[in-house]
Amino acid sequence: MLKIRLVKSMIGRPEKHRKVLRGMGLTKLNRMVELEDTPCVRGMINKVSHLVKIED
């Protein structure tokens, strides 16, 4: 399981990045979600790596 925290705002970001964050369940700043470590989730994290922080 990966703990993912949104550390930067979605304001002013492209719609693709917003959709990826919403798909992961991150809607508000400093919100944390736990997701399974799958290739799909890793790809989503790579898309928005500049906006999130991963905590194991």
C-alpha positions in Angstrom: 0.0 0.0 0.0 1.2 3.5 -0.8 0.2 6.6 1.1 -0.2 9.6 -1.2 -0.6 13.2 0.0 -1.6 16.2 -2.2 1.0 18.9 -1.3 0.4 21.4 -4.1 -2.9 22.9 -5.3 -4.7 21.9 -8.5 -5.4 25.6 -9.3 -3.9 26.5 -12.6 -3.0 23.0 -13.6 -4.1 21.3 -16.8 -7.4 19.4 -16.8 -5.5 16.1 -17.4 -3.7 16.5 -14.1 -6.9 17.4 -12.3 -8.6 14.3 -13.6 -5.7 12.1 -12.5 -5.8 13.6 -9.0 -9.6 13.1 -8.8 -9.2 9.5 -10.0 -6.8 8.8 -7.1 -9.3 10.4 -4.7 -7.3 13.6 -3.9 -9.5 16.6 -3.9 -8.2 18.9 -1.2 -4.8 20.1 -0.2 -3.0 17.9 2.4 -5.6 15.1 1.9 -4.0 11.6 2.1 -5.2 8.4 0.4 -4.0 4.8 0.6 -3.8 3.0 -2.8 -2.4 -0.4 -3.8 1.0 -0.4 -5.4 0.0 -1.4 -9.0 1.5 -0.3 -12.3 -1.7 1.7 -13.0 -1.3 3.7 -9.8 2.4 4.2 -10.4 1.6 5.7 -13.8 -0.8 8.1 -12.2 1.7 9.1 -9.6 4.3 9.7 -12.4 1.9 12.1 -14.2 1.4 14.3 -11.1 4.7 13.7 -9.2 5.3 17.4 -8.9 2.0 17.8 -7.0 2.0 14.8 -4.6 4.3 13.2 -2.0 4.5 9.5 -1.5 4.9 8.1 2.1 5.5 4.4 2.6 
